[in-house]
Amino acid sequence: MFEFIILLLLVATLLVLYRFLKGPTLSDRVVAFDVMSIAVVALLVVLALYFERALYLDVALVFGLIGFLGTTIFGRFIEKGI
Amino acid sequence: MLEYLGFGFIILGALAFIVSAIGLIRMPDLYTRIHIGTKATTIGTLLVLIGASILEPTWSWKLALLAAFILLTNPLSSSVIARATRKKESL
């Protein structure tokens, strides 16, 4: 059952990766990166259930924090330049 | 019985992620992409977290912290991207 859920989340991440590689402007790529980071947070929660280890929840929290920081910094870069 | 409920929530969340990915590919405009890329992933993550806390009730505090974090940061990042793009376009 968990394998099916992990497969669904990986398919979703790969579909978003298509938009990340193709996206016409920088903002499209940043949106795709945001969606991918949140999908990986959900994937890490499912992996924590699959391996029965609560450590992956901390990894998910830190990964979400880093994804949010990356998105915000790219938003500032789009708005004002370096 | 409770196990099937948890798995149902997690599968609904994963389907919300699939819907978000398809929308992100098929939507014609940047702002509609931001729309589908924020709301669908927020509800998907929350459904996955609810299902996980049903399956493992001892992890509920960490999962609630993660849910609060997602609810705080996800609209903020989409708002930052939309505002920056709008300002850059209006120059």
Backbone of each chain as nested JSON, in Angstrom:
{
  "chains": [
    {"id": "A", "residues": [
      {"number": 1, "name": "MET", "atoms": {"N": [0.823, -1.205, 0.0], "CA": [0.0, 0.0, 0.0], "C": [0.861, 1.26, 0.0]}},
      {"number": 2, "name": "PHE", "atoms": {"N": [1.904, 1.241, 0.871], "CA": [2.795, 2.407, 0.928], "C": [3.552, 2.593, -0.38]}},
      {"number": 3, "name": "GLU", "atoms": {"N": [3.877, 1.465, -1.038], "CA": [4.601, 1.578, -2.313], "C": [3.749, 2.313, -3.347]}},
      {"number": 4, "name": "PHE", "atoms": {"N": [2.452, 2.04, -3.357], "CA": [1.548, 2.718, -4.294], "C": [1.504, 4.217, -4.022]}},
      {"number": 5, "name": "ILE", "atoms": {"N": [1.449, 4.595, -2.72], "CA": [1.389, 6.023, -2.379], "C": [2.693, 6.721, -2.767]}},
      {"number": 6, "name": "ILE", "atoms": {"N": [3.833, 6.027, -2.495], "CA": [5.131, 6.612, -2.849], "C": [5.238, 6.779, -4.367]}},
      {"number": 7, "name": "LEU", "atoms": {"N": [4.696, 5.8, -5.112], "CA": [4.709, 5.894, -6.573], "C": [3.877, 7.084, -7.053]}},
      {"number": 8, "name": "LEU", "atoms": {"N": [2.697, 7.295, -6.43], "CA": [1.861, 8.449, -6.812], "C": [2.601, 9.757, -6.581]}},
      {"number": 9, "name": "LEU", "atoms": {"N": [3.253, 9.884, -5.407], "CA": [3.945, 11.147, -5.108], "C": [5.14, 11.347, -6.034]}},
      {"number": 10, "name": "LEU", "atoms": {"N": [5.835, 10.239, -6.393], "CA": [6.972, 10.387, -7.304], "C": [6.515, 10.783, -8.699]}},
      {"number": 11, "name": "VAL", "atoms": {"N": [5.378, 10.239, -9.153], "CA": [4.846, 10.63, -10.464], "C": [4.48, 12.106, -10.467]}},
      {"number": 12, "name": "ALA", "atoms": {"N": [3.873, 12.574, -9.36], "CA": [3.529, 13.996, -9.267], "C": [4.788, 14.857, -9.313]}},
      {"number": 13, "name": "THR", "atoms": {"N": [5.849, 14.434, -8.597], "CA": [7.083, 15.215, -8.598], "C": [7.721, 15.244, -9.987]}},
      {"number": 14, "name": "LEU", "atoms": {"N": [7.661, 14.113, -10.711], "CA": [8.251, 14.099, -12.051], "C": [7.45, 14.961, -13.024]}},
      {"number": 15, "name": "LEU", "atoms": {"N": [6.1, 14.976, -12.877], "CA": [5.296, 15.846, -13.74], "C": [5.623, 17.315, -13.488]}},
      {"number": 16, "name": "VAL", "atoms": {"N": [5.871, 17.667, -12.221], "CA": [6.23, 19.059, -11.925], "C": [7.624, 19.363, -12.447]}},
      {"number": 17, "name": "LEU", "atoms": {"N": [8.498, 18.342, -12.45], "CA": [9.853, 18.549, -12.974], "C": [9.828, 18.91, -14.459]}},
      {"number": 18, "name": "TYR", "atoms": {"N": [8.809, 18.394, -15.189], "CA": [8.664, 18.784, -16.603], "C": [8.43, 20.291, -16.718]}},
      {"number": 19, "name": "ARG", "atoms": {"N": [7.544, 20.824, -15.856], "CA": [7.307, 22.272, -15.891], "C": [8.55, 23.041, -15.456]}},
      {"number": 20, "name": "PHE", "atoms": {"N": [9.292, 22.472, -14.506], "CA": [10.516, 23.132, -14.037], "C": [11.537, 23.232, -15.163]}},
      {"number": 21, "name": "LEU", "atoms": {"N": [11.649, 22.193, -15.989], "CA": [12.639, 22.243, -17.064], "C": [12.152, 23.083, -18.241]}},
      {"number": 22, "name": "LYS", "atoms": {"N": [10.836, 23.135, -18.476], "CA": [10.313, 23.755, -19.683], "C": [9.908, 25.215, -19.476]}},
      {"number": 23, "name": "GLY", "atoms": {"N": [9.526, 25.582, -18.197], "CA": [8.882, 26.842, -17.909], "C": [9.443, 28.047, -18.627]}},
      {"number": 24, "name": "PRO", "atoms": {"N": [8.589, 28.86, -19.255], "CA": [9.102, 29.941, -20.1], "C": [9.846, 31.015, -19.31]}},
      {"number": 25, "name": "THR", "atoms": {"N": [9.336, 31.379, -18.148], "CA": [9.994, 32.45, -17.398], "C": [10.579, 31.902, -16.1]}},
      {"number": 26, "name": "LEU", "atoms": {"N": [11.317, 32.775, -15.394], "CA": [11.923, 32.368, -14.123], "C": [10.861, 32.1, -13.06]}},
      {"number": 27, "name": "SER", "atoms": {"N": [9.765, 32.879, -13.102], "CA": [8.734, 32.723, -12.072], "C": [8.071, 31.355, -12.156]}},
      {"number": 28, "name": "ASP", "atoms": {"N": [7.874, 30.837, -13.39], "CA": [7.306, 29.498, -13.541], "C": [8.199, 28.455, -12.887]}},
      {"number": 29, "name": "ARG", "atoms": {"N": [9.501, 28.626, -13.091], "CA": [10.43, 27.661, -12.493], "C": [10.408, 27.743, -10.976]}},
      {"number": 30, "name": "VAL", "atoms": {"N": [10.275, 28.965, -10.431], "CA": [10.257, 29.101, -8.975], "C": [8.987, 28.47, -8.397]}},
      {"number": 31, "name": "VAL", "atoms": {"N": [7.844, 28.644, -9.093], "CA": [6.599, 28.012, -8.64], "C": [6.738, 26.489, -8.676]}},
      {"number": 32, "name": "ALA", "atoms": {"N": [7.356, 25.976, -9.751], "CA": [7.543, 24.53, -9.854], "C": [8.454, 24.012, -8.749]}},
      {"number": 33, "name": "PHE", "atoms": {"N": [9.49, 24.804, -8.405], "CA": [10.392, 24.41, -7.31], "C": [9.658, 24.375, -5.978]}},
      {"number": 34, "name": "ASP", "atoms": {"N": [8.774, 25.349, -5.766], "CA": [7.987, 25.4, -4.524], "C": [7.104, 24.156, -4.395]}},
      {"number": 35, "name": "VAL", "atoms": {"N": [6.41, 23.827, -5.517], "CA": [5.527, 22.658, -5.498], "C": [6.334, 21.382, -5.267]}},
      {"number": 36, "name": "MET", "atoms": {"N": [7.518, 21.293, -5.885], "CA": [8.339, 20.092, -5.693], "C": [8.809, 19.951, -4.253]}},
      {"number": 37, "name": "SER", "atoms": {"N": [9.193, 21.084, -3.619], "CA": [9.667, 20.975, -2.243], "C": [8.542, 20.528, -1.31]}},
      {"number": 38, "name": "ILE", "atoms": {"N": [7.313, 21.014, -1.554], "CA": [6.207, 20.59, -0.686], "C": [5.841, 19.135, -0.943]}},
      {"number": 39, "name": "ALA", "atoms": {"N": [5.937, 18.701, -2.215], "CA": [5.676, 17.285, -2.514], "C": [6.705, 16.392, -1.835]}},
      {"number": 40, "name": "VAL", "atoms": {"N": [7.96, 16.854, -1.763], "CA": [8.985, 16.043, -1.102], "C": [8.757, 16.015, 0.414]}},
      {"number": 41, "name": "VAL", "atoms": {"N": [8.196, 17.103, 0.983], "CA": [7.844, 17.066, 2.413], "C": [6.802, 15.98, 2.68]}},
      {"number": 42, "name": "ALA", "atoms": {"N": [5.754, 15.927, 1.825], "CA": [4.736, 14.878, 1.993], "C": [5.333, 13.495, 1.777]}},
      {"number": 43, "name": "LEU", "atoms": {"N": [6.261, 13.391, 0.813], "CA": [6.921, 12.104, 0.55], "C": [7.753, 11.656, 1.748]}},
      {"number": 44, "name": "LEU", "atoms": {"N": [8.4, 12.608, 2.43], "CA": [9.194, 12.245, 3.611], "C": [8.299, 11.782, 4.756]}},
      {"number": 45, "name": "VAL", "atoms": {"N": [7.094, 12.38, 4.888], "CA": [6.162, 11.907, 5.924], "C": [5.724, 10.474, 5.624]}},
      {"number": 46, "name": "VAL", "atoms": {"N": [5.445, 10.185, 4.337], "CA": [5.056, 8.813, 3.97], "C": [6.224, 7.849, 4.191]}},
      {"number": 47, "name": "LEU", "atoms": {"N": [7.457, 8.306, 3.921], "CA": [8.626, 7.447, 4.165], "C": [8.827, 7.192, 5.651]}},
      {"number": 48, "name": "ALA", "atoms": {"N": [8.5, 8.194, 6.496], "CA": [8.592, 7.986, 7.941], "C": [7.603, 6.917, 8.393]}},
      {"number": 49, "name": "LEU", "atoms": {"N": [6.414, 6.893, 7.766], "CA": [5.461, 5.819, 8.096], "C": [5.95, 4.474, 7.565]}},
      {"number": 50, "name": "TYR", "atoms": {"N": [6.605, 4.494, 6.397], "CA": [7.019, 3.248, 5.762], "C": [8.164, 2.585, 6.524]}},
      {"number": 51, "name": "PHE", "atoms": {"N": [9.149, 3.387, 6.953], "CA": [10.287, 2.837, 7.688], "C": [10.081, 2.82, 9.19]}},
      {"number": 52, "name": "GLU", "atoms": {"N": [8.934, 3.358, 9.685], "CA": [8.614, 3.376, 11.127], "C": [9.65, 4.13, 11.947]}},
      {"number": 53, "name": "ARG", "atoms": {"N": [10.171, 5.218, 11.406], "CA": [11.156, 6.008, 12.148], "C": [10.682, 7.449, 12.203]}},
      {"number": 54, "name": "ALA", "atoms": {"N": [10.639, 8.022, 13.418], "CA": [10.147, 9.388, 13.589], "C": [11.188, 10.427, 13.207]}},
      {"number": 55, "name": "LEU", "atoms": {"N": [12.426, 9.978, 12.92], "CA": [13.487, 10.929, 12.585], "C": [13.19, 11.646, 11.271]}},
      {"number": 56, "name": "TYR", "atoms": {"N": [12.499, 10.957, 10.346], "CA": [12.231, 11.559, 9.045], "C": [11.292, 12.748, 9.144]}},
      {"number": 57, "name": "LEU", "atoms": {"N": [10.52, 12.843, 10.245], "CA": [9.647, 14.017, 10.393], "C": [10.478, 15.276, 10.597]}},
      {"number": 58, "name": "ASP", "atoms": {"N": [11.583, 15.157, 11.363], "CA": [12.48, 16.31, 11.532], "C": [13.122, 16.689, 10.204]}},
      {"number": 59, "name": "VAL", "atoms": {"N": [13.495, 15.657, 9.425], "CA": [14.063, 15.931, 8.098], "C": [13.049, 16.668, 7.234]}},
      {"number": 60, "name": "ALA", "atoms": {"N": [11.761, 16.264, 7.331], "CA": [10.708, 16.924, 6.551], "C": [10.559, 18.383, 6.966]}},
      {"number": 61, "name": "LEU", "atoms": {"N": [10.648, 18.655, 8.28], "CA": [10.508, 20.034, 8.759], "C": [11.637, 20.911, 8.238]}},
      {"number": 62, "name": "VAL", "atoms": {"N": [12.877, 20.393, 8.32], "CA": [14.027, 21.185, 7.86], "C": [13.97, 21.366, 6.341]}},
      {"number": 63, "name": "PHE", "atoms": {"N": [13.506, 20.327, 5.63], "CA": [13.412, 20.448, 4.168], "C": [12.378, 21.491, 3.768]}},
      {"number": 64, "name": "GLY", "atoms": {"N": [11.248, 21.52, 4.504], "CA": [10.246, 22.543, 4.23], "C": [10.767, 23.942, 4.5]}},
      {"number": 65, "name": "LEU", "atoms": {"N": [11.553, 24.082, 5.568], "CA": [12.146, 25.389, 5.898], "C": [13.091, 25.851, 4.795]}},
      {"number": 66, "name": "ILE", "atoms": {"N": [13.928, 24.922, 4.29], "CA": [14.891, 25.294, 3.257], "C": [14.173, 25.636, 1.947]}},
      {"number": 67, "name": "GLY", "atoms": {"N": [13.095, 24.885, 1.617], "CA": [12.342, 25.195, 0.409], "C": [11.679, 26.555, 0.481]}},
      {"number": 68, "name": "PHE", "atoms": {"N": [11.12, 26.873, 1.653], "CA": [10.495, 28.186, 1.823], "C": [11.527, 29.31, 1.712]}},
      {"number": 69, "name": "LEU", "atoms": {"N": [12.718, 29.092, 2.309], "CA": [13.763, 30.121, 2.218], "C": [14.199, 30.322, 0.771]}},
      {"number": 70, "name": "GLY", "atoms": {"N": [14.344, 29.215, 0.017], "CA": [14.746, 29.342, -1.376], "C": [13.717, 30.094, -2.194]}},
      {"number": 71, "name": "THR", "atoms": {"N": [12.439, 29.794, -1.972], "CA": [11.391, 30.483, -2.73], "C": [11.37, 31.971, -2.415]}},
      {"number": 72, "name": "THR", "atoms": {"N": [11.498, 32.309, -1.12], "CA": [11.462, 33.724, -0.735], "C": [12.654, 34.483, -1.295]}},
      {"number": 73, "name": "ILE", "atoms": {"N": [13.838, 33.849, -1.265], "CA": [15.027, 34.531, -1.771], "C": [14.933, 34.733, -3.277]}},
      {"number": 74, "name": "PHE", "atoms": {"N": [14.362, 33.735, -3.996], "CA": [14.189, 33.921, -5.433], "C": [13.144, 34.98, -5.735]}},
      {"number": 75, "name": "GLY", "atoms": {"N": [12.105, 35.094, -4.877], "CA": [11.137, 36.168, -5.065], "C": [11.771, 37.537, -4.917]}},
      {"number": 76, "name": "ARG", "atoms": {"N": [12.648, 37.663, -3.928], "CA": [13.358, 38.929, -3.761], "C": [14.278, 39.211, -4.941]}},
      {"number": 77, "name": "PHE", "atoms": {"N": [14.9, 38.13, -5.477], "CA": [15.79, 38.295, -6.629], "C": [15.011, 38.734, -7.868]}},
      {"number": 78, "name": "ILE", "atoms": {"N": [13.794, 38.176, -8.055], "CA": [12.964, 38.593, -9.195], "C": [12.581, 40.056, -9.049]}},
      {"number": 79, "name": "GLU", "atoms": {"N": [12.278, 40.459, -7.798], "CA": [11.754, 41.807, -7.588], "C": [12.842, 42.871, -7.72]}},
      {"number": 80, "name": "LYS", "atoms": {"N": [13.997, 42.648, -7.099], "CA": [14.977, 43.727, -7.003], "C": [16.308, 43.438, -7.68]}},
      {"number": 81, "name": "GLY", "atoms": {"N": [16.522, 42.233, -8.173], "CA": [17.849, 41.897, -8.659], "C": [18.763, 41.579, -7.492]}},
      {"number": 82, "name": "ILE", "atoms": {"N": [20.017, 41.387, -7.787], "CA": [20.959, 41.002, -6.732], "C": [21.204, 42.168, -5.781]}}
    ]},
    {"id": "B", "residues": [
      {"number": 1, "name": "MET", "atoms": {"N": [-10.03, -0.994, 11.029], "CA": [-10.973, -0.045, 10.432], "C": [-10.378, 1.359, 10.362]}},
      {"number": 2, "name": "LEU", "atoms": {"N": [-9.731, 1.754, 11.484], "CA": [-9.117, 3.093, 11.522], "C": [-7.948, 3.175, 10.544]}},
      {"number": 3, "name": "GLU", "atoms": {"N": [-7.322, 2.015, 10.312], "CA": [-6.191, 1.971, 9.382], "C": [-6.624, 2.309, 7.956]}},
      {"number": 4, "name": "TYR", "atoms": {"N": [-7.804, 1.778, 7.562], "CA": [-8.302, 2.081, 6.218], "C": [-8.607, 3.568, 6.077]}},
      {"number": 5, "name": "LEU", "atoms": {"N": [-9.116, 4.192, 7.163], "CA": [-9.391, 5.638, 7.132], "C": [-8.104, 6.429, 6.911]}},
      {"number": 6, "name": "GLY", "atoms": {"N": [-7.028, 6.038, 7.622], "CA": [-5.75, 6.725, 7.455], "C": [-5.204, 6.574, 6.052]}},
      {"number": 7, "name": "PHE", "atoms": {"N": [-5.264, 5.335, 5.524], "CA": [-4.791, 5.128, 4.154], "C": [-5.636, 5.901, 3.149]}},
      {"number": 8, "name": "GLY", "atoms": {"N": [-6.947, 5.989, 3.407], "CA": [-7.813, 6.765, 2.518], "C": [-7.428, 8.229, 2.485]}},
      {"number": 9, "name": "PHE", "atoms": {"N": [-7.128, 8.796, 3.674], "CA": [-6.703, 10.207, 3.719], "C": [-5.394, 10.399, 2.959]}},
      {"number": 10, "name": "ILE", "atoms": {"N": [-4.44, 9.467, 3.148], "CA": [-3.136, 9.64, 2.492], "C": [-3.279, 9.512, 0.977]}},
      {"number": 11, "name": "ILE", "atoms": {"N": [-4.133, 8.586, 0.519], "CA": [-4.307, 8.44, -0.939], "C": [-5.009, 9.66, -1.518]}},
      {"number": 12, "name": "LEU", "atoms": {"N": [-5.979, 10.227, -0.776], "CA": [-6.614, 11.471, -1.248], "C": [-5.59, 12.597, -1.368]}},
      {"number": 13, "name": "GLY", "atoms": {"N": [-4.672, 12.676, -0.404], "CA": [-3.628, 13.698, -0.47], "C": [-2.719, 13.507, -1.658]}},
      {"number": 14, "name": "ALA", "atoms": {"N": [-2.338, 12.261, -1.937], "CA": [-1.475, 11.987, -3.09], "C": [-2.201, 12.307, -4.389]}},
      {"number": 15, "name": "LEU", "atoms": {"N": [-3.521, 12.032, -4.447], "CA": [-4.286, 12.39, -5.659], "C": [-4.367, 13.899, -5.817]}},
      {"number": 16, "name": "ALA", "atoms": {"N": [-4.437, 14.637, -4.702], "CA": [-4.409, 16.105, -4.802], "C": [-3.084, 16.583, -5.381]}},
      {"number": 17, "name": "PHE", "atoms": {"N": [-1.979, 15.883, -5.027], "CA": [-0.684, 16.248, -5.624], "C": [-0.662, 15.962, -7.121]}},
      {"number": 18, "name": "ILE", "atoms": {"N": [-1.282, 14.836, -7.53], "CA": [-1.341, 14.525, -8.969], "C": [-2.136, 15.599, -9.708]}},
      {"number": 19, "name": "VAL", "atoms": {"N": [-3.281, 16.015, -9.119], "CA": [-4.108, 17.063, -9.733], "C": [-3.319, 18.365, -9.847]}},
      {"number": 20, "name": "SER", "atoms": {"N": [-2.533, 18.667, -8.801], "CA": [-1.729, 19.882, -8.831], "C": [-0.68, 19.826, -9.928]}},
      {"number": 21, "name": "ALA", "atoms": {"N": [-0.052, 18.652, -10.111], "CA": [0.989, 18.535, -11.137], "C": [0.39, 18.667, -12.529]}},
      {"number": 22, "name": "ILE", "atoms": {"N": [-0.779, 18.028, -12.765], "CA": [-1.423, 18.126, -14.078], "C": [-1.843, 19.566, -14.358]}},
      {"number": 23, "name": "GLY", "atoms": {"N": [-2.38, 20.239, -13.327], "CA": [-2.758, 21.633, -13.498], "C": [-1.569, 22.519, -13.773]}},
      {"number": 24, "name": "LEU", "atoms": {"N": [-0.442, 22.214, -13.122], "CA": [0.766, 23.022, -13.332], "C": [1.278, 22.864, -14.751]}},
      {"number": 25, "name": "ILE", "atoms": {"N": [1.04, 21.703, -15.367], "CA": [1.466, 21.537, -16.754], "C": [0.476, 22.199, -17.71]}},
      {"number": 26, "name": "ARG", "atoms": {"N": [-0.828, 22.066, -17.445], "CA": [-1.816, 22.459, -18.447], "C": [-2.292, 23.903, -18.341]}},
      {"number": 27, "name": "MET", "atoms": {"N": [-2.061, 24.576, -17.206], "CA": [-2.581, 25.931, -17.057], "C": [-1.845, 26.904, -17.977]}},
      {"number": 28, "name": "PRO", "atoms": {"N": [-2.557, 27.887, -18.561], "CA": [-1.937, 28.716, -19.602], "C": [-1.099, 29.889, -19.092]}},
      {"number": 29, "name": "ASP", "atoms": {"N": [-1.305, 30.301, -17.837], "CA": [-0.772, 31.584, -17.395], "C": [0.029, 31.387, -16.107]}},
      {"number": 30, "name": "LEU", "atoms": {"N": [0.88, 32.356, -15.761], "CA": [1.666, 32.217, -14.542], "C": [0.788, 32.271, -13.294]}},
      {"number": 31, "name": "TYR", "atoms": {"N": [-0.187, 33.195, -13.286], "CA": [-0.964, 33.387, -12.058], "C": [-1.886, 32.201, -11.785]}},
      {"number": 32, "name": "THR", "atoms": {"N": [-2.43, 31.597, -12.866], "CA": [-3.22, 30.381, -12.653], "C": [-2.328, 29.234, -12.178]}},
      {"number": 33, "name": "ARG", "atoms": {"N": [-1.066, 29.233, -12.625], "CA": [-0.14, 28.198, -12.137], "C": [0.159, 28.397, -10.662]}},
      {"number": 34, "name": "ILE", "atoms": {"N": [0.311, 29.651, -10.233], "CA": [0.532, 29.903, -8.811], "C": [-0.676, 29.442, -8.002]}},
      {"number": 35, "name": "HIS", "atoms": {"N": [-1.882, 29.718, -8.561], "CA": [-3.127, 29.335, -7.899], "C": [-3.195, 27.824, -7.685]}},
      {"number": 36, "name": "ILE", "atoms": {"N": [-2.987, 27.043, -8.759], "CA": [-3.101, 25.587, -8.615], "C": [-1.92, 25.049, -7.816]}},
      {"number": 37, "name": "GLY", "atoms": {"N": [-0.76, 25.704, -7.908], "CA": [0.413, 25.172, -7.223], "C": [0.425, 25.461, -5.75]}},
      {"number": 38, "name": "THR", "atoms": {"N": [-0.433, 26.346, -5.263], "CA": [-0.462, 26.598, -3.828], "C": [-1.613, 25.879, -3.132]}},
      {"number": 39, "name": "LYS", "atoms": {"N": [-2.82, 26.056, -3.67], "CA": [-3.992, 25.535, -2.937], "C": [-4.04, 24.017, -2.947]}},
      {"number": 40, "name": "ALA", "atoms": {"N": [-3.791, 23.411, -4.123], "CA": [-3.888, 21.952, -4.202], "C": [-2.791, 21.281, -3.376]}},
      {"number": 41, "name": "THR", "atoms": {"N": [-1.576, 21.862, -3.364], "CA": [-0.527, 21.228, -2.563], "C": [-0.762, 21.42, -1.073]}},
      {"number": 42, "name": "THR", "atoms": {"N": [-1.377, 22.57, -0.685], "CA": [-1.675, 22.752, 0.735], "C": [-2.676, 21.712, 1.222]}},
      {"number": 43, "name": "ILE", "atoms": {"N": [-3.767, 21.513, 0.462], "CA": [-4.761, 20.529, 0.906], "C": [-4.183, 19.116, 0.82]}},
      {"number": 44, "name": "GLY", "atoms": {"N": [-3.303, 18.861, -0.164], "CA": [-2.697, 17.542, -0.255], "C": [-1.807, 17.226, 0.926]}},
      {"number": 45, "name": "THR", "atoms": {"N": [-0.965, 18.214, 1.305], "CA": [-0.083, 17.99, 2.455], "C": [-0.879, 17.814, 3.741]}},
      {"number": 46, "name": "LEU", "atoms": {"N": [-1.938, 18.626, 3.898], "CA": [-2.725, 18.494, 5.135], "C": [-3.431, 17.149, 5.198]}},
      {"number": 47, "name": "LEU", "atoms": {"N": [-3.918, 16.641, 4.042], "CA": [-4.565, 15.321, 4.057], "C": [-3.56, 14.22, 4.384]}},
      {"number": 48, "name": "VAL", "atoms": {"N": [-2.332, 14.33, 3.835], "CA": [-1.304, 13.331, 4.148], "C": [-0.963, 13.368, 5.636]}},
      {"number": 49, "name": "LEU", "atoms": {"N": [-0.871, 14.583, 6.215], "CA": [-0.528, 14.686, 7.64], "C": [-1.654, 14.149, 8.519]}},
      {"number": 50, "name": "ILE", "atoms": {"N": [-2.92, 14.399, 8.125], "CA": [-4.044, 13.859, 8.909], "C": [-4.04, 12.326, 8.863]}},
      {"number": 51, "name": "GLY", "atoms": {"N": [-3.794, 11.779, 7.668], "CA": [-3.734, 10.326, 7.561], "C": [-2.597, 9.73, 8.359]}},
      {"number": 52, "name": "ALA", "atoms": {"N": [-1.432, 10.404, 8.363], "CA": [-0.291, 9.901, 9.133], "C": [-0.573, 9.957, 10.625]}},
      {"number": 53, "name": "SER", "atoms": {"N": [-1.262, 11.011, 11.091], "CA": [-1.551, 11.09, 12.529], "C": [-2.652, 10.103, 12.92]}},
      {"number": 54, "name": "ILE", "atoms": {"N": [-3.475, 9.655, 11.955], "CA": [-4.427, 8.58, 12.286], "C": [-3.681, 7.245, 12.375]}},
      {"number": 55, "name": "LEU", "atoms": {"N": [-2.715, 7.038, 11.461], "CA": [-1.994, 5.76, 11.474], "C": [-1.053, 5.634, 12.665]}},
      {"number": 56, "name": "GLU", "atoms": {"N": [-0.378, 6.745, 13.039], "CA": [0.576, 6.715, 14.159], "C": [0.2, 7.812, 15.142]}},
      {"number": 57, "name": "PRO", "atoms": {"N": [-0.677, 7.545, 16.108], "CA": [-1.159, 8.631, 16.983], "C": [-0.085, 9.214, 17.9]}},
      {"number": 58, "name": "THR", "atoms": {"N": [1.041, 8.509, 18.098], "CA": [2.066, 9.067, 18.986], "C": [2.874, 10.172, 18.325]}},
      {"number": 59, "name": "TRP", "atoms": {"N": [2.795, 10.294, 17.017], "CA": [3.555, 11.336, 16.318], "C": [2.757, 12.603, 16.127]}},
      {"number": 60, "name": "SER", "atoms": {"N": [1.597, 12.733, 16.788], "CA": [0.653, 13.796, 16.451], "C": [1.217, 15.191, 16.666]}},
      {"number": 61, "name": "TRP", "atoms": {"N": [2.089, 15.352, 17.681], "CA": [2.592, 16.703, 17.952], "C": [3.516, 17.186, 16.852]}},
      {"number": 62, "name": "LYS", "atoms": {"N": [4.413, 16.289, 16.428], "CA": [5.319, 16.689, 15.347], "C": [4.548, 16.936, 14.05]}},
      {"number": 63, "name": "LEU", "atoms": {"N": [3.535, 16.107, 13.8], "CA": [2.751, 16.295, 12.574], "C": [1.943, 17.583, 12.639]}},
      {"number": 64, "name": "ALA", "atoms": {"N": [1.452, 17.939, 13.84], "CA": [0.72, 19.199, 13.978], "C": [1.651, 20.391, 13.776]}},
      {"number": 65, "name": "LEU", "atoms": {"N": [2.898, 20.268, 14.261], "CA": [3.886, 21.338, 14.042], "C": [4.17, 21.507, 12.551]}},
      {"number": 66, "name": "LEU", "atoms": {"N": [4.302, 20.369, 11.861], "CA": [4.553, 20.409, 10.418], "C": [3.366, 21.028, 9.675]}},
      {"number": 67, "name": "ALA", "atoms": {"N": [2.144, 20.702, 10.113], "CA": [0.951, 21.25, 9.47], "C": [0.864, 22.759, 9.682]}},
      {"number": 68, "name": "ALA", "atoms": {"N": [1.183, 23.213, 10.904], "CA": [1.165, 24.656, 11.161], "C": [2.219, 25.368, 10.326]}},
      {"number": 69, "name": "PHE", "atoms": {"N": [3.391, 24.726, 10.183], "CA": [4.459, 25.314, 9.37], "C": [4.036, 25.444, 7.906]}},
      {"number": 70, "name": "ILE", "atoms": {"N": [3.415, 24.371, 7.369], "CA": [2.951, 24.414, 5.978], "C": [1.876, 25.483, 5.809]}},
      {"number": 71, "name": "LEU", "atoms": {"N": [0.937, 25.555, 6.784], "CA": [-0.131, 26.552, 6.673], "C": [0.397, 27.969, 6.761]}},
      {"number": 72, "name": "LEU", "atoms": {"N": [1.51, 28.177, 7.493], "CA": [2.063, 29.535, 7.58], "C": [2.86, 29.904, 6.332]}},
      {"number": 73, "name": "THR", "atoms": {"N": [3.707, 28.995, 5.85], "CA": [4.679, 29.398, 4.835], "C": [4.185, 29.262, 3.411]}},
      {"number": 74, "name": "ASN", "atoms": {"N": [3.21, 28.369, 3.16], "CA": [2.833, 28.11, 1.771], "C": [2.126, 29.298, 1.112]}},
      {"number": 75, "name": "PRO", "atoms": {"N": [1.131, 29.94, 1.752], "CA": [0.54, 31.132, 1.127], "C": [1.517, 32.295, 1.033]}},
      {"number": 76, "name": "LEU", "atoms": {"N": [2.438, 32.361, 2.001], "CA": [3.397, 33.464, 2.007], "C": [4.329, 33.387, 0.808]}},
      {"number": 77, "name": "SER", "atoms": {"N": [4.83, 32.174, 0.499], "CA": [5.766, 32.059, -0.619], "C": [5.061, 32.328, -1.949]}},
      {"number": 78, "name": "SER", "atoms": {"N": [3.806, 31.862, -2.09], "CA": [3.108, 32.134, -3.346], "C": [2.816, 33.62, -3.494]}},
      {"number": 79, "name": "SER", "atoms": {"N": [2.498, 34.29, -2.374], "CA": [2.258, 35.73, -2.419], "C": [3.526, 36.488, -2.792]}},
      {"number": 80, "name": "VAL", "atoms": {"N": [4.682, 36.017, -2.278], "CA": [5.951, 36.67, -2.613], "C": [6.241, 36.556, -4.105]}},
      {"number": 81, "name": "ILE", "atoms": {"N": [6.016, 35.363, -4.675], "CA": [6.297, 35.182, -6.109], "C": [5.358, 36.038, -6.957]}},
      {"number": 82, "name": "ALA", "atoms": {"N": [4.052, 36.024, -6.617], "CA": [3.089, 36.773, -7.418], "C": [3.371, 38.269, -7.346]}},
      {"number": 83, "name": "ARG", "atoms": {"N": [3.714, 38.767, -6.161], "CA": [3.956, 40.202, -6.009], "C": [5.216, 40.616, -6.762]}},
      {"number": 84, "name": "ALA", "atoms": {"N": [6.271, 39.781, -6.676], "CA": [7.513, 40.127, -7.365], "C": [7.318, 40.133, -8.869]}},
      {"number": 85, "name": "THR", "atoms": {"N": [6.587, 39.142, -9.396], "CA": [6.365, 39.107, -10.839], "C": [5.522, 40.278, -11.298]}},
      {"number": 86, "name": "ARG", "atoms": {"N": [4.514, 40.623, -10.502], "CA": [3.643, 41.746, -10.857], "C": [4.423, 43.065, -10.866]}},
      {"number": 87, "name": "LYS", "atoms": {"N": [5.278, 43.238, -9.88], "CA": [6.072, 44.474, -9.847], "C": [7.042, 44.544, -11.003]}},
      {"number": 88, "name": "LYS", "atoms": {"N": [7.634, 43.392, -11.359], "CA": [8.591, 43.396, -12.45], "C": [7.896, 43.654, -13.79]}},
      {"number": 89, "name": "GLU", "atoms": {"N": [6.656, 43.133, -13.929], "CA": [5.948, 43.342, -15.184], "C": [5.473, 44.776, -15.353]}},
      {"number": 90, "name": "SER", "atoms": {"N": [5.156, 45.454, -14.235], "CA": [4.597, 46.792, -14.347], "C": [5.672, 47.848, -14.525]}},
      {"number": 91, "name": "LEU", "atoms": {"N": [6.938, 47.476, -14.455], "CA": [7.989, 48.469, -14.64], "C": [8.083, 48.892, -16.107]}}
    ]}
  ]
}
